Amino acid sequence: DETVQCGLLYCSLKHPPKYIAISYTWGDVSDKRNILMLTKKYSLSLGKEEYICTAVSVTATLYDALNALRSDQEDVLVWIDGLSINQADTDKRTRQVRLMTEIYRNASKVAIWLGPEADNSDIALHLLQ
């Protein structure tokens, strides 16, 4: 597996781009993986914007979900509660959680990640198709 690389994009809910909203099991929160997060910051010393790449720790289930959604041909725009919602700030988290219905409704697709294939789960998914 290659390292998952992401960028952060701030968008309005009034005119959002096409995105996939992902619903996933959080799993064991102590089981972590690193993804690379590209962020844009303004550098006063350079007088221009620069991109900074930072390792961000996420749950193994989120890492697996991102791996499952990635594409070699194009960027995939995904809304992820674990990265989009400030989990440490209770007031902000409460306000942001109230928007989740709208976020899922506006998504071009909703992906559900229950975990990697196990115990013949591929058979169950085949039956659902």
KEDO-952308 format. One record per residue (C-alpha): residue in one letter; y negated, x negated, z negated. Coordinates in steps of 0.25 Angstrom, whole numbers. Layout:
# residues N
<rest = A py = Y px = X pz = Z>
...
//
This chain:
# residues 129
<rest = D py = 0 px = 0 pz = 0>
<rest = E py = -14 px = -5 pz = 3>
<rest = T py = -25 px = -3 pz = -7>
<rest = V py = -31 px = 11 pz = -6>
<rest = Q py = -46 px = 9 pz = -3>
<rest = C py = -56 px = 20 pz = -5>
<rest = G py = -71 px = 23 pz = -4>
<rest = L py = -80 px = 32 pz = -11>
<rest = L py = -88 px = 43 pz = -4>
<rest = Y py = -98 px = 52 pz = -10>
<rest = C py = -98 px = 66 pz = -3>
<rest = S py = -105 px = 79 pz = -4>
<rest = L py = -96 px = 91 pz = -7>
<rest = K py = -105 px = 99 pz = 2>
<rest = H py = -102 px = 91 pz = 15>
<rest = P py = -90 px = 83 pz = 12>
<rest = P py = -82 px = 74 pz = 22>
<rest = K py = -68 px = 77 pz = 25>
<rest = Y py = -59 px = 73 pz = 13>
<rest = I py = -46 px = 74 pz = 7>
<rest = A py = -46 px = 79 pz = -8>
<rest = I py = -34 px = 73 pz = -15>
<rest = S py = -27 px = 80 pz = -26>
<rest = Y py = -17 px = 70 pz = -33>
<rest = T py = -10 px = 69 pz = -46>
<rest = W py = -17 px = 59 pz = -55>
<rest = G py = -3 px = 53 pz = -60>
<rest = D py = -3 px = 42 pz = -70>
<rest = V py = -17 px = 38 pz = -73>
<rest = S py = -13 px = 25 pz = -78>
<rest = D py = -6 px = 21 pz = -65>
<rest = K py = -17 px = 16 pz = -57>
<rest = R py = -20 px = 9 pz = -43>
<rest = N py = -32 px = 3 pz = -37>
<rest = I py = -39 px = 8 pz = -25>
<rest = L py = -51 px = 1 pz = -18>
<rest = M py = -64 px = 9 pz = -19>
<rest = L py = -75 px = 6 pz = -9>
<rest = T py = -89 px = 10 pz = -14>
<rest = K py = -103 px = 9 pz = -8>
<rest = K py = -114 px = 3 pz = -17>
<rest = Y py = -128 px = -1 pz = -15>
<rest = S py = -130 px = -16 pz = -18>
<rest = L py = -144 px = -19 pz = -23>
<rest = S py = -141 px = -34 pz = -21>
<rest = L py = -137 px = -32 pz = -6>
<rest = G py = -147 px = -20 pz = -4>
<rest = K py = -136 px = -12 pz = 3>
<rest = E py = -124 px = -4 pz = 1>
<rest = E py = -111 px = -12 pz = -1>
<rest = Y py = -96 px = -7 pz = -3>
<rest = I py = -88 px = -11 pz = -15>
<rest = C py = -73 px = -10 pz = -16>
<rest = T py = -68 px = -8 pz = -30>
<rest = A py = -54 px = -6 pz = -35>
<rest = V py = -52 px = 8 pz = -42>
<rest = S py = -41 px = 12 pz = -50>
<rest = V py = -34 px = 26 pz = -47>
<rest = T py = -21 px = 32 pz = -51>
<rest = A py = -9 px = 29 pz = -43>
<rest = T py = -7 px = 43 pz = -38>
<rest = L py = -21 px = 43 pz = -32>
<rest = Y py = -18 px = 29 pz = -26>
<rest = D py = -6 px = 35 pz = -20>
<rest = A py = -13 px = 47 pz = -15>
<rest = L py = -24 px = 39 pz = -8>
<rest = N py = -13 px = 31 pz = -2>
<rest = A py = -7 px = 43 pz = 4>
<rest = L py = -20 px = 48 pz = 10>
<rest = R py = -24 px = 35 pz = 16>
<rest = S py = -25 px = 33 pz = 31>
<rest = D py = -25 px = 21 pz = 39>
<rest = Q py = -33 px = 28 pz = 50>
<rest = E py = -45 px = 33 pz = 43>
<rest = D py = -52 px = 34 pz = 29>
<rest = V py = -47 px = 46 pz = 21>
<rest = L py = -58 px = 53 pz = 12>
<rest = V py = -52 px = 58 pz = 0>
<rest = W py = -58 px = 65 pz = -13>
<rest = I py = -51 px = 60 pz = -25>
<rest = D py = -54 px = 66 pz = -39>
<rest = G py = -50 px = 53 pz = -46>
<rest = L py = -60 px = 45 pz = -38>
<rest = S py = -71 px = 56 pz = -35>
<rest = I py = -72 px = 62 pz = -49>
<rest = N py = -78 px = 53 pz = -60>
<rest = Q py = -66 px = 55 pz = -70>
<rest = A py = -73 px = 47 pz = -81>
<rest = D py = -86 px = 57 pz = -82>
<rest = T py = -81 px = 70 pz = -87>
<rest = D py = -94 px = 78 pz = -83>
<rest = K py = -94 px = 73 pz = -69>
<rest = R py = -79 px = 75 pz = -68>
<rest = T py = -80 px = 89 pz = -72>
<rest = R py = -91 px = 92 pz = -62>
<rest = Q py = -83 px = 85 pz = -51>
<rest = V py = -70 px = 92 pz = -55>
<rest = R py = -77 px = 105 pz = -52>
<rest = L py = -79 px = 101 pz = -38>
<rest = M py = -65 px = 98 pz = -35>
<rest = T py = -62 px = 112 pz = -29>
<rest = E py = -73 px = 110 pz = -19>
<rest = I py = -68 px = 96 pz = -16>
<rest = Y py = -54 px = 100 pz = -13>
<rest = R py = -59 px = 112 pz = -5>
<rest = N py = -68 px = 104 pz = 4>
<rest = A py = -58 px = 93 pz = 6>
<rest = S py = -52 px = 93 pz = 21>
<rest = K py = -38 px = 90 pz = 14>
<rest = V py = -33 px = 90 pz = 0>
<rest = A py = -22 px = 80 pz = -2>
<rest = I py = -12 px = 82 pz = -14>
<rest = W py = -5 px = 69 pz = -20>
<rest = L py = 6 px = 72 pz = -29>
<rest = G py = 12 px = 57 pz = -28>
<rest = P py = 21 px = 49 pz = -20>
<rest = E py = 33 px = 55 pz = -14>
<rest = A py = 44 px = 56 pz = -24>
<rest = D py = 57 px = 64 pz = -27>
<rest = N py = 58 px = 69 pz = -13>
<rest = S py = 44 px = 75 pz = -13>
<rest = D py = 43 px = 73 pz = 2>
<rest = I py = 53 px = 84 pz = 4>
<rest = A py = 44 px = 94 pz = -4>
<rest = L py = 32 px = 90 pz = 4>
<rest = H py = 40 px = 92 pz = 17>
<rest = L py = 44 px = 106 pz = 12>
<rest = L py = 29 px = 109 pz = 9>
<rest = Q py = 25 px = 105 pz = 23>
//
